[in-house]
Amino acid sequence: FIQNGNDKDADVQKIIKVLLQFDDELDFKTELRSTLAEPKENAKFILEHLTKMLGNKDDEIVIANGLEVEHIFPQNEKPDDWKCFMDDYEAYDKDLNPDELSEELLNIMPHPDQFTDRLGNLTLLSSPKNKELSNLSFPEKLNHESGYKKSQLKINSETVVKVEDTDTQRTDWTSLGILKREEYLTNEIIEMWNLPRLYCTNHQCSGYK
C-alpha cells in the first residue's frame, strides 16, 4: 500500500501505523478475513505465498505461474453432490461441540452461502485443472485425473487431501472442516509474516492505535 513514495519519513510513519494497527493477533485475523472477502486478487496473493511456503511433494518441481483460485466447496454447487456439507452444517448448528473449535471460531459460524469465499475453502490449481474440477463433488475432485490427489502442491496434498497436520485422509468436505483448515492456514500466515512487537515512545503514536 506504499507506492513510489517521495517522502521517506512519511512512508516510515505509514509502515509503523500499519504494524501497530495489527499488533494484536486477533485483530490481524479479523482484518485478514475482511481482506479475503474481496477482491479475488487478495485471496490469490495470500494463497500464492502460502503455497510457496508449504512447498511441493517433489522439491525439484518449481511452482508455476498461472495458478488460479479454486473453491473446494463450489460457488455453484449441485445440492445432491454436496448433501454431506449441508448435513454437517445443520448438525453443527444444532448440536455445537465446543471442544471441536477454538473459542475464536465458535463465534464466527457463517451462513452456508458464506463458506465459499472463506480462506479454509480456497486453494490454488492451474487454470485447466480448475476448469475441469469446477462444480464436481468432493470425492470427484479428490480422485479426478486432474484432482487434488494428483497435485504436487502441499497446500492440496497436506491440507485438502488430508486433514491438516495429520495423516488422516478426507472422505468429505464439511463446514467444520473448512473452519478448522482456515484456522490452520491463518496460523501459518501469522508465522510466515510474523513481525516483532513494536513499542513507540513518541506521544504522537497514540494516534495510530
Secondary structure as UniProt FT lines:
FT   HELIX           8..21
FT   HELIX           25..37
FT   HELIX           40..54
FT   TURN            59..60
FT   STRAND          67..71
FT   TURN            75..76
FT   TURN            79..82
FT   HELIX           83..94
FT   HELIX           98..100
FT   HELIX           103..106
FT   HELIX           112..114
FT   TURN            116..117
FT   HELIX           119..121
FT   STRAND          122..126
FT   HELIX           127..133
FT   TURN            134..135
FT   HELIX           138..143
FT   TURN            145..146
FT   HELIX           148..150
FT   HELIX           154..157
FT   TURN            158..160
FT   TURN            164..165
FT   HELIX           175..192
FT   HELIX           203..208
//
